[in-house]
């Protein structure tokens, strides 16, 4: 399915067995979303199960376009496969889609009422700007998360 929202997929072929990879990821994951002043610095927030995971990079403050990693860990005869899908958080996806529908409907209603094509083109430009901002911020925050995952599992 084609989506206008940013996402990224990757498959890591690891030489470690699935149990070792699970333990490495679980050891660097906390269930608290933000860094606390009195705790050791763990890289990820989320949860890790032996075959599935949902992770995000921990930060000191909320980041609206931070990627969420939904992953699967599959054992093979000589190591394991780590299948990762990077997407926006569900609330961010819903808000972007909600505002997109609102802007598109507002532009269509304004065009219908006033018969001025500038409202349609203005709505389209506003939607393009919003999606560009979402995509570029997602790409900026994707790199540190990928590097952290690669450091932990390598």
C-alpha positions, -999 to +999 in steps of 0.1 A: +000+000+000+013+034-009+014+059+020+022+095+020+035+093+056+072+085+060+083+050+069+115+029+064+121-008+065+153-027+069+164-063+076+195-070+096+212-103+092+231-109+125+256-136+134+244-137+170+217-161+179+182-148+186+185-152+224+217-131+226+202-104+204+170-103+225+191-099+257+212-071+241+181-052+231+163-058+264+194-047+284+193-013+266+156-007+268+136+011+295+098+012+299+100+049+309+096+073+279+120+100+290+154+101+306+152+104+344+179+122+363+187+094+388+188+064+365+214+048+342+213+060+306+195+034+285+192+040+248+156+029+240+122+032+255+095+006+248+093-031+252+112-061+239+098-097+239+117-127+226+102-125+191+088-089+189+096-054+199+085-018+199+112+008+205+120+044+202+150+065+211+149+080+246+152+118+249+150+145+275+120+161+259+092+149+236+099+148+199+068+148+177+082+132+146+104+105+163+103+071+146+087+041+163+105+008+155+082-022+152+104-053+149+105-090+147+133-113+156+136-146+137+161-173+145+180-190+116+205-218+116+235-195+117+223-165+136+191-144+134+172-119+113+160-087+127+131-073+106+126-036+114+098-012+103+103+025+113+070+045+113+056+075+130+039+071+163+001+063+160-009+096+175+013+116+152-001+097+122-037+104+133-030+141+138-013+145+104-042+127+087-068+147+106-053+180+097-049+169+061-086+160+058-095+193+076-074+214+052-085+196+021-122+199+031-118+236+040-101+244+007-128+225-012-157+243+007-140+277+002-136+270-035-172+258-038-186+288-020-164+315-035-156+300-069-119+311-065-093+285-075-067+301-052-083+284-022-077+250-038-041+258-047-035+273-013-048+242+004-026+220-018+005+241-011-003+240+027-007+202+025+026+199+006+044+220+031+030+199+060+040+166+045+075+180+036+080+191+072+068+157+086+090+138+061+121+158+067+118+157+105+113+120+104+144+115+082+164+137+106+154+116+136+157+083+118+195+084+115+204+084+153+178+057+160+192+034+133+228+040+144+218+032+180+202-001+170+231-010+149+255-003+178+235-025+202+230-055+180+264-055+162 
